[in-house]
Amino acid sequence: MLRSLVSRIFPSFKKRIRLRHILHLGSVMETQAEAFYRQFAQEAQDEDVRELCLELANEERKHFGFIQDILSRWKSLPVNKGDLKAMDGDGRLRRLFLSPPDPDGTEKEFIEYAMNEEKKMVYFYMNFEKEFTHEWRKMKLWSMVKEEMEHVKKLESMLSKN
């Protein structure tokens, strides 16, 4: 499953992909999500939007912590620059990260952007859950999928208010 999905996303990567690469990518995505929500919370005019953004930022921080906990338990491997170059040889990693709306954008545009990013994280984690060998890790990853789905619902609810 991992290799077939990865080969579709990163065709030049072939067999060199490791679960740690995917987890590292997930940690980058969680960090970016946290930063986005904190920034959006500072700029939001609506108090409910501000509170939701801070709540989501804190949850993204927990997801990052879970990933880092897994990575810290594994034997450290040197970074293979060839692997990283192959993984992003055609800019596919950069395309995973959408550009947020213009700073002058509306709250609606920011909420829609956040919903799309959360949906992307649901797909991302769902596709890698089966790669974990320890049941507790699978369960935790699945709980992260459910939390990301909840983020989408909360953002949809906020969108209907605006």
C-alpha positions in Angstrom: 0.0 0.0 0.0 2.7 2.5 1.0 4.8 1.8 -2.0 1.9 2.0 -4.5 0.6 5.3 -3.0 4.1 6.8 -2.8 4.9 5.6 -6.4 1.8 7.6 -7.6 2.7 10.7 -5.6 6.5 10.4 -6.1 7.2 8.2 -9.1 10.9 8.9 -9.1 11.3 7.7 -5.5 10.8 4.0 -6.2 11.7 1.7 -3.3 13.7 4.2 -1.2 10.7 5.6 0.7 10.6 4.9 4.4 7.8 5.4 6.8 10.0 7.9 8.6 10.1 10.1 5.5 6.3 10.2 5.4 6.1 10.9 9.1 8.6 13.7 8.7 6.5 15.2 6.0 3.4 14.9 8.3 5.3 16.7 11.0 6.1 19.5 8.6 2.4 19.7 7.5 1.3 19.8 11.2 3.7 22.6 12.0 2.6 24.6 9.1 -1.1 24.1 10.1 -0.4 25.2 13.6 1.4 28.4 12.4 -1.5 29.1 10.0 -4.1 28.8 12.7 -2.2 30.9 15.2 -1.7 33.7 12.5 -5.3 33.5 11.5 -6.4 33.7 15.1 -4.5 37.0 15.5 -6.1 38.5 12.4 -9.7 37.1 12.7 -12.4 39.7 13.5 -14.9 37.2 14.8 -14.3 36.0 18.4 -15.7 32.5 17.6 -13.3 32.1 14.6 -10.4 33.3 16.8 -11.2 30.7 19.5 -11.6 27.9 17.0 -8.3 28.8 15.4 -6.5 28.6 18.7 -8.2 25.3 19.5 -7.1 23.8 16.2 -3.6 25.2 16.5 -3.3 23.3 19.9 -4.6 20.1 18.3 -2.1 20.4 15.4 0.7 20.8 18.0 -0.5 17.5 19.7 -0.3 15.8 16.3 3.2 17.1 15.8 4.1 15.8 19.2 2.7 12.3 18.4 4.8 12.1 15.2 7.9 13.3 17.0 7.4 10.7 19.7 7.4 7.9 17.1 10.4 9.3 15.3 12.3 9.7 18.5 11.9 6.0 19.4 13.4 4.8 16.1 17.0 4.5 15.4 18.3 7.6 13.8 19.3 7.3 10.2 21.5 9.8 8.3 19.6 11.9 5.8 20.2 10.7 2.3 20.2 13.8 0.1 19.6 11.6 -3.0 16.4 10.3 -1.4 15.2 13.7 -0.6 16.0 15.0 -4.0 14.2 12.0 -5.6 11.3 12.6 -3.4 10.9 16.2 -4.5 12.6 16.1 -7.8 9.7 17.5 -9.7 8.3 19.8 -6.9 5.6 17.4 -5.8 6.2 18.2 -2.1 5.9 21.9 -2.7 2.5 21.3 -4.4 1.2 19.5 -1.3 1.3 22.8 0.4 -1.3 25.2 -1.0 -0.7 28.9 -0.6 -2.9 30.5 1.9 -5.2 33.4 0.8 -3.8 36.8 0.5 -3.5 38.6 3.9 -6.3 40.9 2.7 -8.5 37.9 2.0 -11.8 37.4 3.7 -12.4 35.2 6.7 -14.5 32.9 4.4 -11.5 32.5 2.1 -9.3 31.6 5.1 -11.8 29.1 6.4 -12.2 27.5 3.0 -8.4 27.2 2.7 -8.2 25.6 6.2 -10.9 23.1 5.3 -9.1 22.0 2.2 -5.9 21.6 4.2 -7.6 19.5 6.9 -9.2 17.3 4.2 -5.7 16.8 2.7 -4.5 15.7 6.2 -7.4 13.2 6.5 -6.4 11.6 3.2 -2.7 11.7 4.1 -3.1 9.9 7.4 -5.7 7.4 6.2 -3.3 6.2 3.5 -0.5 5.5 5.9 -2.3 4.0 8.8 -1.8 0.4 7.6 1.9 0.9 7.4 2.3 0.9 11.2 3.1 -2.4 12.8 2.2 -1.6 16.4 -1.5 -1.6 17.1 -1.3 1.4 19.4 0.3 3.5 16.7 -2.5 2.5 14.2 -5.1 3.5 16.8 -3.4 6.8 17.5 -3.1 7.6 13.8 -6.7 6.7 13.3 -7.6 9.0 16.2 -5.7 11.8 14.3 -7.8 11.1 11.2 -10.9 11.5 13.3 -9.6 14.7 14.8 -8.8 16.1 11.4 -12.3 15.1 10.2 -13.7 17.0 13.3 -11.6 20.0 12.3 -13.3 19.9 8.9 -16.8 19.8 10.6 -15.9 22.7 12.9 -14.7 24.8 10.0 -17.7 24.0 7.9 -19.9 25.1 10.9 -17.9 28.3 11.2 -18.3 28.8 7.4 -22.0 28.6 7.6 -22.0 31.3 10.3 -20.0 33.7 8.1 
